[in-house]
Amino acid sequence: MSLMTLCNLAAILMLGKYAVMLLRDYRSQLRAGKDPIYRSSTIPELAPETECWK
């Protein structure tokens, strides 16, 4: 179980920065009164990793 925990913690640490960026974008869209939709153009740092979400 400790090995699984370490693997999960490593994944959380690697993906955490992306989750924070996406959460900020989601909340800003909600505050603007929009229906939150991810667009790769709104977060240029993620655009190369999300090639199928154009």
PDB file with SEQRES, HELIX, SHEET and CRYST1 records, atoms N, CA, C and O in Angstrom:
SEQRES   1 A   54  MET SER LEU MET THR LEU CYS ASN LEU ALA ALA ILE LEU          
SEQRES   2 A   54  MET LEU GLY LYS TYR ALA VAL MET LEU LEU ARG ASP TYR          
SEQRES   3 A   54  ARG SER GLN LEU ARG ALA GLY LYS ASP PRO ILE TYR ARG          
SEQRES   4 A   54  SER SER THR ILE PRO GLU LEU ALA PRO GLU THR GLU CYS          
SEQRES   5 A   54  TRP LYS                                                      
HELIX    1 AA1 SER A    2  ARG A   31  1                                  30    
HELIX    2 AA2 ALA A   47  THR A   50  5                                   4    
CRYST1    1.000    1.000    1.000  90.00  90.00  90.00 P 1           1          
ATOM      1  N   MET A   1       0.819  -1.188   0.000  1.00  0.00           N  
ATOM      2  CA  MET A   1       0.000   0.000   0.000  1.00  0.00           C  
ATOM      3  C   MET A   1       0.863   1.252   0.000  1.00  0.00           C  
ATOM      4  O   MET A   1       0.486   2.273  -0.576  1.00  0.00           O  
ATOM      5  N   SER A   2       1.997   1.175   0.633  1.00  0.00           N  
ATOM      6  CA  SER A   2       2.854   2.360   0.651  1.00  0.00           C  
ATOM      7  C   SER A   2       3.394   2.665  -0.744  1.00  0.00           C  
ATOM      8  O   SER A   2       3.574   3.833  -1.087  1.00  0.00           O  
ATOM      9  N   LEU A   3       3.655   1.639  -1.553  1.00  0.00           N  
ATOM     10  CA  LEU A   3       4.123   1.855  -2.917  1.00  0.00           C  
ATOM     11  C   LEU A   3       3.033   2.527  -3.753  1.00  0.00           C  
ATOM     12  O   LEU A   3       3.321   3.421  -4.549  1.00  0.00           O  
ATOM     13  N   MET A   4       1.803   2.103  -3.574  1.00  0.00           N  
ATOM     14  CA  MET A   4       0.691   2.736  -4.282  1.00  0.00           C  
ATOM     15  C   MET A   4       0.531   4.185  -3.845  1.00  0.00           C  
ATOM     16  O   MET A   4       0.250   5.056  -4.668  1.00  0.00           O  
ATOM     17  N   THR A   5       0.705   4.441  -2.581  1.00  0.00           N  
ATOM     18  CA  THR A   5       0.596   5.800  -2.060  1.00  0.00           C  
ATOM     19  C   THR A   5       1.676   6.697  -2.660  1.00  0.00           C  
ATOM     20  O   THR A   5       1.399   7.834  -3.040  1.00  0.00           O  
ATOM     21  N   LEU A   6       2.883   6.196  -2.745  1.00  0.00           N  
ATOM     22  CA  LEU A   6       3.971   6.984  -3.323  1.00  0.00           C  
ATOM     23  C   LEU A   6       3.725   7.268  -4.807  1.00  0.00           C  
ATOM     24  O   LEU A   6       4.003   8.368  -5.284  1.00  0.00           O  
ATOM     25  N   CYS A   7       3.211   6.291  -5.526  1.00  0.00           N  
ATOM     26  CA  CYS A   7       2.890   6.508  -6.945  1.00  0.00           C  
ATOM     27  C   CYS A   7       1.806   7.565  -7.094  1.00  0.00           C  
ATOM     28  O   CYS A   7       1.904   8.434  -7.960  1.00  0.00           O  
ATOM     29  N   ASN A   8       0.790   7.500  -6.272  1.00  0.00           N  
ATOM     30  CA  ASN A   8      -0.297   8.484  -6.336  1.00  0.00           C  
ATOM     31  C   ASN A   8       0.193   9.874  -5.968  1.00  0.00           C  
ATOM     32  O   ASN A   8      -0.190  10.849  -6.615  1.00  0.00           O  
ATOM     33  N   LEU A   9       1.019   9.989  -4.960  1.00  0.00           N  
ATOM     34  CA  LEU A   9       1.556  11.290  -4.577  1.00  0.00           C  
ATOM     35  C   LEU A   9       2.413  11.887  -5.690  1.00  0.00           C  
ATOM     36  O   LEU A   9       2.359  13.091  -5.937  1.00  0.00           O  
ATOM     37  N   ALA A  10       3.197  11.053  -6.357  1.00  0.00           N  
ATOM     38  CA  ALA A  10       4.014  11.538  -7.472  1.00  0.00           C  
ATOM     39  C   ALA A  10       3.125  12.058  -8.596  1.00  0.00           C  
ATOM     40  O   ALA A  10       3.413  13.102  -9.182  1.00  0.00           O  
ATOM     41  N   ALA A  11       2.056  11.344  -8.898  1.00  0.00           N  
ATOM     42  CA  ALA A  11       1.136  11.780  -9.953  1.00  0.00           C  
ATOM     43  C   ALA A  11       0.444  13.080  -9.579  1.00  0.00           C  
ATOM     44  O   ALA A  11       0.283  13.963 -10.422  1.00  0.00           O  
ATOM     45  N   ILE A  12       0.035  13.205  -8.334  1.00  0.00           N  
ATOM     46  CA  ILE A  12      -0.626  14.431  -7.876  1.00  0.00           C  
ATOM     47  C   ILE A  12       0.323  15.620  -7.985  1.00  0.00           C  
ATOM     48  O   ILE A  12      -0.080  16.702  -8.411  1.00  0.00           O  
ATOM     49  N   LEU A  13       1.572  15.423  -7.604  1.00  0.00           N  
ATOM     50  CA  LEU A  13       2.550  16.511  -7.681  1.00  0.00           C  
ATOM     51  C   LEU A  13       2.818  16.922  -9.127  1.00  0.00           C  
ATOM     52  O   LEU A  13       2.975  18.110  -9.412  1.00  0.00           O  
ATOM     53  N   MET A  14       2.870  15.963 -10.032  1.00  0.00           N  
ATOM     54  CA  MET A  14       3.142  16.289 -11.434  1.00  0.00           C  
ATOM     55  C   MET A  14       1.944  16.951 -12.120  1.00  0.00           C  
ATOM     56  O   MET A  14       2.124  17.814 -12.979  1.00  0.00           O  
ATOM     57  N   LEU A  15       0.740  16.560 -11.751  1.00  0.00           N  
ATOM     58  CA  LEU A  15      -0.457  17.081 -12.407  1.00  0.00           C  
ATOM     59  C   LEU A  15      -1.076  18.268 -11.686  1.00  0.00           C  
ATOM     60  O   LEU A  15      -1.985  18.906 -12.218  1.00  0.00           O  
ATOM     61  N   GLY A  16      -0.603  18.573 -10.492  1.00  0.00           N  
ATOM     62  CA  GLY A  16      -1.195  19.635  -9.690  1.00  0.00           C  
ATOM     63  C   GLY A  16      -1.169  21.003 -10.347  1.00  0.00           C  
ATOM     64  O   GLY A  16      -2.145  21.747 -10.250  1.00  0.00           O  
ATOM     65  N   LYS A  17      -0.073  21.353 -11.016  1.00  0.00           N  
ATOM     66  CA  LYS A  17       0.013  22.676 -11.635  1.00  0.00           C  
ATOM     67  C   LYS A  17      -1.020  22.828 -12.749  1.00  0.00           C  
ATOM     68  O   LYS A  17      -1.571  23.912 -12.939  1.00  0.00           O  
ATOM     69  N   TYR A  18      -1.284  21.753 -13.485  1.00  0.00           N  
ATOM     70  CA  TYR A  18      -2.296  21.809 -14.537  1.00  0.00           C  
ATOM     71  C   TYR A  18      -3.704  21.943 -13.940  1.00  0.00           C  
ATOM     72  O   TYR A  18      -4.548  22.670 -14.463  1.00  0.00           O  
ATOM     73  N   ALA A  19      -3.931  21.238 -12.857  1.00  0.00           N  
ATOM     74  CA  ALA A  19      -5.231  21.309 -12.205  1.00  0.00           C  
ATOM     75  C   ALA A  19      -5.514  22.712 -11.686  1.00  0.00           C  
ATOM     76  O   ALA A  19      -6.641  23.196 -11.790  1.00  0.00           O  
ATOM     77  N   VAL A  20      -4.505  23.367 -11.129  1.00  0.00           N  
ATOM     78  CA  VAL A  20      -4.677  24.727 -10.615  1.00  0.00           C  
ATOM     79  C   VAL A  20      -4.974  25.699 -11.756  1.00  0.00           C  
ATOM     80  O   VAL A  20      -5.847  26.556 -11.623  1.00  0.00           O  
ATOM     81  N   MET A  21      -4.258  25.576 -12.874  1.00  0.00           N  
ATOM     82  CA  MET A  21      -4.514  26.451 -14.026  1.00  0.00           C  
ATOM     83  C   MET A  21      -5.933  26.265 -14.552  1.00  0.00           C  
ATOM     84  O   MET A  21      -6.624  27.239 -14.852  1.00  0.00           O  
ATOM     85  N   LEU A  22      -6.362  25.015 -14.661  1.00  0.00           N  
ATOM     86  CA  LEU A  22      -7.701  24.740 -15.170  1.00  0.00           C  
ATOM     87  C   LEU A  22      -8.785  25.210 -14.201  1.00  0.00           C  
ATOM     88  O   LEU A  22      -9.832  25.692 -14.631  1.00  0.00           O  
ATOM     89  N   LEU A  23      -8.544  25.074 -12.913  1.00  0.00           N  
ATOM     90  CA  LEU A  23      -9.510  25.539 -11.927  1.00  0.00           C  
ATOM     91  C   LEU A  23      -9.658  27.055 -11.965  1.00  0.00           C  
ATOM     92  O   LEU A  23     -10.770  27.571 -11.848  1.00  0.00           O  
ATOM     93  N   ARG A  24      -8.552  27.769 -12.126  1.00  0.00           N  
ATOM     94  CA  ARG A  24      -8.620  29.237 -12.242  1.00  0.00           C  
ATOM     95  C   ARG A  24      -9.435  29.641 -13.465  1.00  0.00           C  
ATOM     96  O   ARG A  24     -10.268  30.544 -13.387  1.00  0.00           O  
ATOM     97  N   ASP A  25      -9.196  28.975 -14.600  1.00  0.00           N  
ATOM     98  CA  ASP A  25      -9.940  29.274 -15.819  1.00  0.00           C  
ATOM     99  C   ASP A  25     -11.430  28.975 -15.634  1.00  0.00           C  
ATOM    100  O   ASP A  25     -12.280  29.759 -16.057  1.00  0.00           O  
ATOM    101  N   TYR A  26     -11.739  27.864 -15.016  1.00  0.00           N  
ATOM    102  CA  TYR A  26     -13.126  27.472 -14.757  1.00  0.00           C  
ATOM    103  C   TYR A  26     -13.834  28.510 -13.881  1.00  0.00           C  
ATOM    104  O   TYR A  26     -14.951  28.930 -14.184  1.00  0.00           O  
ATOM    105  N   ARG A  27     -13.179  28.914 -12.804  1.00  0.00           N  
ATOM    106  CA  ARG A  27     -13.794  29.891 -11.899  1.00  0.00           C  
ATOM    107  C   ARG A  27     -13.960  31.255 -12.554  1.00  0.00           C  
ATOM    108  O   ARG A  27     -14.960  31.933 -12.320  1.00  0.00           O  
ATOM    109  N   SER A  28     -12.997  31.667 -13.369  1.00  0.00           N  
ATOM    110  CA  SER A  28     -13.127  32.965 -14.041  1.00  0.00           C  
ATOM    111  C   SER A  28     -14.279  32.946 -15.036  1.00  0.00           C  
ATOM    112  O   SER A  28     -14.974  33.950 -15.196  1.00  0.00           O  
ATOM    113  N   GLN A  29     -14.488  31.825 -15.702  1.00  0.00           N  
ATOM    114  CA  GLN A  29     -15.628  31.720 -16.609  1.00  0.00           C  
ATOM    115  C   GLN A  29     -16.946  31.742 -15.842  1.00  0.00           C  
ATOM    116  O   GLN A  29     -17.914  32.350 -16.298  1.00  0.00           O  
ATOM    117  N   LEU A  30     -16.994  31.096 -14.702  1.00  0.00           N  
ATOM    118  CA  LEU A  30     -18.210  31.127 -13.874  1.00  0.00           C  
ATOM    119  C   LEU A  30     -18.518  32.544 -13.403  1.00  0.00           C  
ATOM    120  O   LEU A  30     -19.668  32.980 -13.448  1.00  0.00           O  
ATOM    121  N   ARG A  31     -17.480  33.270 -12.947  1.00  0.00           N  
ATOM    122  CA  ARG A  31     -17.685  34.640 -12.481  1.00  0.00           C  
ATOM    123  C   ARG A  31     -18.170  35.544 -13.599  1.00  0.00           C  
ATOM    124  O   ARG A  31     -18.909  36.497 -13.353  1.00  0.00           O  
ATOM    125  N   ALA A  32     -17.758  35.249 -14.833  1.00  0.00           N  
ATOM    126  CA  ALA A  32     -18.176  36.057 -15.984  1.00  0.00           C  
ATOM    127  C   ALA A  32     -19.585  35.694 -16.447  1.00  0.00           C  
ATOM    128  O   ALA A  32     -20.106  36.305 -17.380  1.00  0.00           O  
ATOM    129  N   GLY A  33     -20.207  34.703 -15.801  1.00  0.00           N  
ATOM    130  CA  GLY A  33     -21.559  34.309 -16.153  1.00  0.00           C  
ATOM    131  C   GLY A  33     -21.644  33.390 -17.363  1.00  0.00           C  
ATOM    132  O   GLY A  33     -22.713  33.230 -17.953  1.00  0.00           O  
ATOM    133  N   LYS A  34     -20.533  32.794 -17.728  1.00  0.00           N  
ATOM    134  CA  LYS A  34     -20.495  31.897 -18.882  1.00  0.00           C  
ATOM    135  C   LYS A  34     -20.663  30.450 -18.441  1.00  0.00           C  
ATOM    136  O   LYS A  34     -20.476  30.115 -17.271  1.00  0.00           O  
ATOM    137  N   ASP A  35     -21.019  29.603 -19.397  1.00  0.00           N  
ATOM    138  CA  ASP A  35     -21.011  28.164 -19.176  1.00  0.00           C  
ATOM    139  C   ASP A  35     -19.565  27.714 -19.364  1.00  0.00           C  
ATOM    140  O   ASP A  35     -19.049  27.800 -20.479  1.00  0.00           O  
ATOM    141  N   PRO A  36     -18.889  27.236 -18.314  1.00  0.00           N  
ATOM    142  CA  PRO A  36     -17.461  26.920 -18.419  1.00  0.00           C  
ATOM    143  C   PRO A  36     -17.162  25.834 -19.453  1.00  0.00           C  
ATOM    144  O   PRO A  36     -17.658  24.711 -19.363  1.00  0.00           O  
ATOM    145  N   ILE A  37     -16.345  26.199 -20.429  1.00  0.00           N  
ATOM    146  CA  ILE A  37     -15.912  25.285 -21.479  1.00  0.00           C  
ATOM    147  C   ILE A  37     -14.407  25.451 -21.636  1.00  0.00           C  
ATOM    148  O   ILE A  37     -13.903  26.573 -21.688  1.00  0.00           O  
ATOM    149  N   TYR A  38     -13.688  24.332 -21.710  1.00  0.00           N  
ATOM    150  CA  TYR A  38     -12.241  24.410 -21.899  1.00  0.00           C  
ATOM    151  C   TYR A  38     -11.944  24.675 -23.367  1.00  0.00           C  
ATOM    152  O   TYR A  38     -12.461  23.994 -24.253  1.00  0.00           O  
ATOM    153  N   ARG A  39     -11.116  25.658 -23.607  1.00  0.00           N  
ATOM    154  CA  ARG A  39     -10.589  25.949 -24.941  1.00  0.00           C  
ATOM    155  C   ARG A  39      -9.074  26.041 -24.815  1.00  0.00           C  
ATOM    156  O   ARG A  39      -8.557  26.697 -23.911  1.00  0.00           O  
ATOM    157  N   SER A  40      -8.379  25.392 -25.711  1.00  0.00           N  
ATOM    158  CA  SER A  40      -6.905  25.375 -25.612  1.00  0.00           C  
ATOM    159  C   SER A  40      -6.311  26.762 -25.794  1.00  0.00           C  
ATOM    160  O   SER A  40      -5.185  27.004 -25.360  1.00  0.00           O  
ATOM    161  N   SER A  41      -7.034  27.675 -26.421  1.00  0.00           N  
ATOM    162  CA  SER A  41      -6.503  29.029 -26.630  1.00  0.00           C  
ATOM    163  C   SER A  41      -6.508  29.860 -25.346  1.00  0.00           C  
ATOM    164  O   SER A  41      -5.771  30.843 -25.262  1.00  0.00           O  
ATOM    165  N   THR A  42      -7.303  29.504 -24.358  1.00  0.00           N  
ATOM    166  CA  THR A  42      -7.366  30.293 -23.125  1.00  0.00           C  
ATOM    167  C   THR A  42      -6.184  30.022 -22.203  1.00  0.00           C  
ATOM    168  O   THR A  42      -5.814  30.885 -21.407  1.00  0.00           O  
ATOM    169  N   ILE A  43      -5.592  28.845 -22.296  1.00  0.00           N  
ATOM    170  CA  ILE A  43      -4.429  28.494 -21.480  1.00  0.00           C  
ATOM    171  C   ILE A  43      -3.343  27.990 -22.422  1.00  0.00           C  
ATOM    172  O   ILE A  43      -3.254  26.788 -22.671  1.00  0.00           O  
ATOM    173  N   PRO A  44      -2.513  28.895 -22.952  1.00  0.00           N  
ATOM    174  CA  PRO A  44      -1.506  28.489 -23.950  1.00  0.00           C  
ATOM    175  C   PRO A  44      -0.484  27.469 -23.440  1.00  0.00           C  
ATOM    176  O   PRO A  44       0.090  26.725 -24.235  1.00  0.00           O  
ATOM    177  N   GLU A  45      -0.251  27.426 -22.129  1.00  0.00           N  
ATOM    178  CA  GLU A  45       0.713  26.467 -21.586  1.00  0.00           C  
ATOM    179  C   GLU A  45       0.244  25.028 -21.774  1.00  0.00           C  
ATOM    180  O   GLU A  45       1.061  24.112 -21.865  1.00  0.00           O  
ATOM    181  N   LEU A  46      -1.069  24.831 -21.832  1.00  0.00           N  
ATOM    182  CA  LEU A  46      -1.619  23.489 -21.969  1.00  0.00           C  
ATOM    183  C   LEU A  46      -1.921  23.102 -23.412  1.00  0.00           C  
ATOM    184  O   LEU A  46      -2.195  21.932 -23.680  1.00  0.00           O  
ATOM    185  N   ALA A  47      -1.881  24.026 -24.327  1.00  0.00           N  
ATOM    186  CA  ALA A  47      -2.273  23.771 -25.714  1.00  0.00           C  
ATOM    187  C   ALA A  47      -1.518  22.597 -26.347  1.00  0.00           C  
ATOM    188  O   ALA A  47      -2.156  21.769 -26.997  1.00  0.00           O  
ATOM    189  N   PRO A  48      -0.195  22.481 -26.190  1.00  0.00           N  
ATOM    190  CA  PRO A  48       0.491  21.350 -26.819  1.00  0.00           C  
ATOM    191  C   PRO A  48       0.075  19.987 -26.251  1.00  0.00           C  
ATOM    192  O   PRO A  48       0.099  18.983 -26.964  1.00  0.00           O  
ATOM    193  N   GLU A  49      -0.304  19.952 -24.975  1.00  0.00           N  
ATOM    194  CA  GLU A  49      -0.676  18.681 -24.347  1.00  0.00           C  
ATOM    195  C   GLU A  49      -2.131  18.293 -24.608  1.00  0.00           C  
ATOM    196  O   GLU A  49      -2.524  17.157 -24.342  1.00  0.00           O  
ATOM    197  N   THR A  50      -2.921  19.209 -25.119  1.00  0.00           N  
ATOM    198  CA  THR A  50      -4.350  18.931 -25.344  1.00  0.00           C  
ATOM    199  C   THR A  50      -4.684  19.096 -26.813  1.00  0.00           C  
ATOM    200  O   THR A  50      -5.613  19.826 -27.158  1.00  0.00           O  
ATOM    201  N   GLU A  51      -3.949  18.437 -27.672  1.00  0.00           N  
ATOM    202  CA  GLU A  51      -4.107  18.605 -29.106  1.00  0.00           C  
ATOM    203  C   GLU A  51      -5.469  18.147 -29.624  1.00  0.00           C  
ATOM    204  O   GLU A  51      -5.915  18.624 -30.667  1.00  0.00           O  
ATOM    205  N   CYS A  52      -6.134  17.243 -28.926  1.00  0.00           N  
ATOM    206  CA  CYS A  52      -7.429  16.765 -29.420  1.00  0.00           C  
ATOM    207  C   CYS A  52      -8.581  17.658 -28.954  1.00  0.00           C  
ATOM    208  O   CYS A  52      -9.718  17.427 -29.366  1.00  0.00           O  
ATOM    209  N   TRP A  53      -8.335  18.669 -28.112  1.00  0.00           N  
ATOM    210  CA  TRP A  53      -9.395  19.582 -27.640  1.00  0.00           C  
ATOM    211  C   TRP A  53      -9.262  20.933 -28.299  1.00  0.00           C  
ATOM    212  O   TRP A  53      -9.024  21.923 -27.608  1.00  0.00           O  
ATOM    213  N   LYS A  54      -9.403  21.012 -29.584  1.00  0.00           N  
ATOM    214  CA  LYS A  54      -9.249  22.291 -30.297  1.00  0.00           C  
ATOM    215  C   LYS A  54     -10.511  23.114 -30.219  1.00  0.00           C  
ATOM    216  O   LYS A  54     -10.563  24.218 -30.762  1.00  0.00           O  
TER     217      LYS A  54                                                      
END                                                                             
